[in-house]
Amino acid sequence: MSDARFTEMLIHARKTKFGSARVANELREKGVADDLIASAVAEVKVNELECAREICRKKYKASPASREDWAKQARFLQSRGFGFDVIKKVLNSTQDEDNL
């Protein structure tokens, strides 16, 4: 199987469950070329914020009520391969929505 085809299959399977860092790491572990990894990361980042929101909503029914809850949810999203900027937007936006 070609690297390009493998990259497409991996992106399709992982982009709704994981962030760009996790996808890139998985591709690096498999020995995929850097240019294919860069294009894969760009494709995953298109909907990364929406995917992170959906994953967080499924796992945690309520927004973080305390700093400990915020840190716990942030660690979960980080383990899924989302960057801190995305995590911060997701967790802060859920708190803002609850305060309205």
Helices and strands as residue ranges (DSSP letters): H 3-14, H 20-29, H 34-45, H 48-59, H 67-79, H 84-99
